[in-house]
């Protein structure tokens, strides 16, 4: 599968981005984090919800939205807003994944999918085996798993940058994904750096930034995927968008603070 052409001849400074995902009632992750990220980057957001979740020390309940309603909401947003990119997070299960794929028919812009399988607090947010998410991931311009998600999707250990590269290669070359960025926050440190692994059919890029001390804030994966979607909507090339998103996230992590017993992005 060839990497979709996503570079435009002119940078759009304030693009429209449609964000799709589940609602974390605490606002630290999910759809509310996506909206905050788009706003912080000076773009415009439109949200399509896939589920309501109840979370505390883990996921207590997931209330999926009717897949037909999700399909209609996304299709309407694409038709009326003409967004520069779409970012998808929590897809709930195969029926919702199929609805999202159907709604994306005819959309020619970049699609970033963050393959949410579980909450960082514990508890499943995907109602099937990891492989059942692959049909939606094949529709994406870029898929952004963390180490745990990459391991589940590729069926191999992912604890180091080299293992992350191998898993991403497998997902691209065997599973048919266009491009994979394995987020490096949960990987073993490489010289005190965080290394995000971007793999496409034509390139492997290691994006490095200093690893910051302290606990990782919630919602970093959501924020990074959304930041990349914003940069793609602006017309950036894929590797440039990924690097820019990582640099922006590093600044937000450095400014994070403890709120209500957890580390939160500003």
C-alpha positions as CSV (number, residue, x, y, z in Angstrom):
1,X,0.0,0.0,0.0
2,X,1.5,3.3,-1.0
3,X,1.7,6.1,1.6
4,X,-1.2,8.5,0.9
5,X,-0.1,11.9,-0.5
6,X,-0.8,14.4,2.3
7,X,1.5,17.3,1.6
8,X,-0.3,20.4,0.2
9,X,1.5,23.2,-1.6
10,X,0.4,25.8,1.0
11,X,0.4,25.7,4.8
12,X,-3.0,26.3,6.4
13,X,-2.3,28.0,9.7
14,X,-5.7,27.5,11.3
15,X,-7.2,24.3,9.8
16,X,-10.4,22.5,10.9
17,X,-9.8,19.0,12.4
18,X,-12.5,16.5,13.3
19,X,-11.7,14.5,16.4
20,X,-13.5,11.2,17.1
21,X,-13.3,9.3,20.3
22,X,-14.7,8.4,23.7
23,X,-15.5,10.8,26.6
24,X,-13.3,10.5,29.7
25,X,-15.3,12.3,32.4
26,X,-12.2,13.5,34.1
27,X,-11.0,15.3,30.9
28,X,-7.5,14.0,31.2
29,X,-7.7,11.9,28.1
30,X,-10.0,11.0,25.2
31,X,-12.2,13.5,23.4
32,X,-11.8,16.3,25.8
33,X,-8.0,16.1,25.7
34,X,-8.3,16.1,21.9
35,X,-10.4,19.3,21.9
36,X,-7.9,21.0,24.3
37,X,-5.0,20.0,22.1
38,X,-6.5,21.4,18.9
39,X,-7.3,24.6,20.6
40,X,-3.8,24.9,22.1
41,X,-2.4,24.6,18.7
42,X,-4.5,27.4,17.2
43,X,-6.7,25.2,15.1
44,X,-10.4,24.6,15.0
45,X,-12.0,21.4,16.3
46,X,-15.3,19.5,15.7
47,X,-16.0,16.5,17.9
48,X,-17.7,13.2,17.2
49,X,-18.3,11.0,20.2
50,X,-18.2,7.2,20.1
51,X,-18.8,6.3,23.8
52,X,-19.3,7.6,27.3
53,X,-17.0,6.1,29.8
54,X,-17.1,6.0,33.6
55,X,-13.5,5.9,35.0
56,X,-11.9,6.3,38.4
57,X,-9.2,3.8,39.4
58,X,-9.9,1.9,36.2
59,X,-12.7,1.7,33.7
60,X,-16.0,1.0,35.4
61,X,-18.4,1.3,32.5
62,X,-18.5,2.0,28.8
63,X,-21.6,3.1,27.1
64,X,-21.1,2.9,23.3
65,X,-23.0,5.2,21.0
66,X,-25.1,3.6,18.3
67,X,-22.7,2.9,15.4
68,X,-25.2,4.2,12.9
69,X,-25.3,7.5,14.8
70,X,-21.5,7.7,14.8
71,X,-21.4,7.1,11.1
72,X,-24.0,9.7,10.4
73,X,-22.3,12.3,12.7
74,X,-18.9,11.8,11.1
75,X,-20.2,11.8,7.5
76,X,-22.1,15.0,8.2
77,X,-19.0,16.7,9.7
78,X,-16.9,15.7,6.7
79,X,-19.5,16.9,4.2
80,X,-20.2,20.2,5.9
81,X,-16.9,21.3,7.4
82,X,-14.4,20.0,4.8
83,X,-11.8,19.4,7.5
84,X,-8.1,19.2,6.8
85,X,-7.7,16.0,8.9
86,X,-9.5,13.5,11.0
87,X,-8.1,12.0,14.3
88,X,-9.8,8.9,15.7
89,X,-9.2,7.6,19.2
90,X,-11.5,5.2,21.0
91,X,-13.4,3.2,18.4
92,X,-15.2,1.0,20.9
93,X,-15.5,-2.2,18.8
94,X,-15.7,-3.7,15.3
95,X,-19.2,-2.3,14.6
96,X,-18.2,1.2,15.3
97,X,-14.9,0.7,13.5
98,X,-16.9,-0.4,10.4
99,X,-19.1,2.7,10.8
100,X,-16.1,5.0,10.9
101,X,-14.6,3.4,7.8
102,X,-17.9,3.8,5.9
103,X,-18.2,7.4,6.9
104,X,-14.6,8.1,5.7
105,X,-15.5,6.9,2.2
106,X,-14.5,9.6,-0.2
107,X,-12.5,11.7,2.3
108,X,-9.1,12.4,0.8
109,X,-7.4,14.1,3.7
110,X,-5.1,12.6,6.3
111,X,-6.6,10.3,8.9
112,X,-4.6,9.6,12.2
113,X,-5.8,6.7,14.3
114,X,-4.7,6.3,17.9
115,X,-5.5,2.6,18.5
116,X,-7.0,2.8,22.0
117,X,-7.2,-0.6,23.5
118,X,-7.2,0.1,27.3
119,X,-7.1,2.9,29.8
120,X,-3.8,3.9,31.3
121,X,-5.7,3.4,34.7
122,X,-6.6,-0.1,33.7
123,X,-9.6,-1.6,32.0
124,X,-10.5,-2.3,28.4
125,X,-11.7,0.3,26.0
126,X,-11.9,-2.0,22.9
127,X,-14.5,-4.7,22.9
128,X,-12.7,-7.4,20.9
129,X,-9.3,-8.9,20.1
130,X,-6.7,-6.4,19.0
131,X,-6.6,-7.8,15.5
132,X,-10.3,-6.8,15.0
133,X,-9.1,-3.2,14.9
134,X,-6.9,-3.7,11.9
135,X,-9.5,-3.0,9.2
136,X,-9.9,0.6,10.6
137,X,-6.1,1.0,10.9
138,X,-5.7,0.1,7.3
139,X,-7.8,3.2,6.4
140,X,-5.4,5.5,8.3
141,X,-2.6,7.7,7.0
142,X,-0.9,7.2,10.3
143,X,-1.4,4.8,13.3
144,X,0.1,5.9,16.6
145,X,0.2,3.0,19.1
146,X,2.1,3.1,22.4
147,X,4.4,0.2,23.2
148,X,1.7,-2.0,24.7
149,X,-0.7,-1.4,21.8
150,X,2.0,-2.1,19.2
151,X,2.9,-5.3,21.0
152,X,-0.8,-6.4,21.0
153,X,-1.3,-5.5,17.4
154,X,1.9,-7.1,16.1
155,X,1.9,-10.0,18.5
156,X,5.5,-9.5,19.7
157,X,7.4,-7.9,22.5
158,X,7.9,-4.2,22.4
159,X,10.1,-2.8,25.2
160,X,13.0,-1.2,23.3
161,X,13.3,1.1,20.3
162,X,14.6,-1.8,18.2
163,X,11.6,-3.9,19.1
164,X,9.3,-1.0,18.4
165,X,10.9,-0.7,14.9
166,X,10.4,-4.4,14.3
167,X,6.8,-4.3,15.4
168,X,6.1,-1.2,13.2
169,X,7.7,-2.9,10.2
170,X,5.5,-5.9,10.7
171,X,2.4,-3.8,10.9
172,X,3.3,-2.0,7.7
173,X,4.8,-4.8,5.6
174,X,2.5,-7.7,6.8
175,X,-0.7,-6.1,8.2
176,X,-0.9,-3.5,5.4
177,X,-0.8,-0.3,7.4
178,X,0.4,2.8,5.6
179,X,2.5,4.2,8.4
180,X,3.1,3.5,12.1
181,X,4.5,5.8,14.8
182,X,5.3,3.8,17.9
183,X,5.2,6.3,20.7
184,X,8.3,6.0,22.8
185,X,7.2,7.1,26.3
186,X,6.9,3.5,27.5
187,X,10.0,2.2,25.8
188,X,13.3,1.6,27.6
189,X,15.3,4.8,27.7
190,X,17.8,5.2,24.9
191,X,20.6,7.4,26.2
192,X,18.2,9.4,28.4
193,X,16.0,10.1,25.4
194,X,12.4,9.3,24.3
195,X,12.5,7.7,20.9
196,X,9.3,7.7,18.7
197,X,9.7,5.2,15.8
198,X,8.1,6.3,12.5
199,X,7.9,3.5,9.9
200,X,6.5,3.7,6.4
201,X,7.1,1.5,3.4
202,X,9.9,3.8,2.3
203,X,11.5,5.1,5.5
204,X,12.3,4.6,9.1
205,X,12.7,7.7,11.2
206,X,13.8,7.8,14.9
207,X,12.4,11.0,16.4
208,X,14.4,11.8,19.6
209,X,13.8,14.2,22.4
210,X,15.0,14.4,26.0
211,X,13.2,12.2,28.6
212,X,11.8,14.4,31.3
213,X,12.0,13.3,34.9
214,X,8.8,12.5,36.9
215,X,5.6,10.7,36.4
216,X,4.1,10.8,32.9
217,X,0.9,12.8,32.7
218,X,-2.4,11.3,31.5
219,X,-3.5,11.8,28.0
220,X,-0.1,12.2,26.4
221,X,-0.9,9.6,23.7
222,X,-4.1,11.3,22.8
223,X,-2.4,14.7,22.7
224,X,0.4,13.5,20.5
225,X,-1.8,11.9,17.9
226,X,-4.1,14.9,17.8
227,X,-1.1,17.3,17.5
228,X,0.2,15.3,14.5
229,X,-3.3,15.5,12.9
230,X,-3.3,19.3,13.3
231,X,0.1,19.5,11.6
232,X,-1.0,17.2,8.8
233,X,-4.1,19.4,8.4
234,X,-1.7,22.3,8.0
235,X,-0.1,20.6,5.1
236,X,3.1,19.3,6.8
237,X,4.9,16.3,5.5
238,X,4.4,13.2,7.7
239,X,7.8,13.0,9.4
240,X,7.8,16.8,9.9
241,X,4.3,16.6,11.5
242,X,5.4,13.8,13.8
243,X,8.5,15.6,14.9
244,X,6.6,18.9,15.4
245,X,3.9,17.1,17.4
246,X,6.5,15.4,19.6
247,X,8.3,18.7,20.3
248,X,5.1,20.4,21.2
249,X,4.1,17.6,23.5
250,X,7.5,17.7,25.3
251,X,6.8,21.3,26.1
252,X,3.4,20.5,27.6
253,X,4.8,17.6,29.6
254,X,7.5,20.0,31.0
255,X,4.7,22.3,32.1
256,X,2.5,19.5,33.6
257,X,1.5,19.7,37.2
258,X,-0.2,17.6,39.9
259,X,-3.9,18.2,40.1
260,X,-6.2,16.1,42.3
261,X,-3.7,13.4,42.8
262,X,-2.6,12.9,39.2
263,X,-0.2,14.5,36.8
264,X,-2.1,16.7,34.2
265,X,-1.1,18.3,31.0
266,X,-1.8,22.1,30.9
